[in-house]
């Protein structure tokens, strides 16, 4: 059984003022350029912490899992949806833990948690760890370090552009032969440029002192390790009673009760109620321990079924089609017919061959008997499309967001807010149902546009 030593949560005697805590560190002991990878890992941990907050868990179980889009396109099986959400959180935590383990090899031994995180985390997963007096993660501190490091990244890019321009300018002047003609404005512009460059270098130097760039491996790894352990406990507390593969959390003096000390501060307890598991448990002063449970293959749970949009590799493509169709409906309502033509062409180019055939077949059936020009019928199509977009559009928005959050774009790399869950995306949606919904919307939109063109044409004739 692993006991967490006091040094894990003991305060450092060093000053915590920016730029002062690492004055005695050698360059090899500082994160330096690796600070950007550490900031990305910290942002993942903070995002997990936010996603597991009481408000987000309540939203997950009462809104997201019971939404119309999830019920119709993905699944009505609440147990499956819970496993999917848990597996996604565990996979995110596993990726963060792998990075922490790698950076722990660079620690110099001032903290036992930072140097031995790999073994400690393995004991957590196997169910053989006694957590002792584990602190709550220092989320605010990590958020500040992430923000400063993200700002440093942007300012360093700006500095690089200025220095590249300076090199080009020097190269251009070096090519001139013979006497240089007098240009009175050039020295002024050159001096202004040098002042700007000097100011930018000072900004970068200051941000390096205040960000993760100047932090030690020990301090950064300790912050992340504490957070990873606390998040693991939180996942076990919320999902443990309903997902196999998670070690149930008990108090050492009462092995029949789930852990409540972390729930009391920032969590809402298990995601679903069960009569045989008490919800409100008095906090105990004893050390929480884990019971043994078999390991789960989380990656296998996250694999989309063969009949899903994700398995066909069309997740983002279908999301873009839905969002473009929704924009077209707004353009039609606002009377922006000139912009609609180009958008319609772009949208239909995005359609896969199979979906395009479905839309053409439905349109062909409608063209056989279009019926008379009827404004009420057109309004009916608009209302029907709006009702479908009410749930299909939110799925597409979360799909785009879910995809962006997993990209390497700097805009999303340091995002610390709660993330979109896979269970509320088109990635695990039934492909046939999604295509049927998209086809219904596109047919209604096409008929609506046709009626509008006919109506305007009749007015012009009159």
Secondary structure, DSSP 8 states (H G I E B T S, - for coil): -EE--GGGT---SS--STTTTTTT--GGGB-GGGHHHHHHHHHHHHHHHHHTSHHHHHHIIIIITT-HHIIIII-S-HHHHHHHHHHHHHHHHHHHHHHHHHHHTT--SS-HHHHSHHHHHHHHHHT-EE--S-----HHHHHHHHHHHHHHHHHHHHHHHHHHHHHHHHHHHHH--S-----HHHHHHHHHHHHHHHHHHHHHHHHHHHSGGGSBHHHHHHHHHHHHHHHHHHHHHHHGGGSTTS--EEETTEEEEE--TTHHHH----SS--TTS-S-----SS-EEE-------HHHHHS--TTBTTTTT-HHHHHHHHHHHHHHHHHHHHT-HHHHHHHHHHHHHHS-HHHHHHHHHHHHHHHHT--S--HHHHHHHHHHHHHHHHHHHHHHHHHHHHHHHTS--HHHHT--S----GGGSGGGSBHHHHHHHHHHHHHHHHHHHHHHHHHHHHHHH-
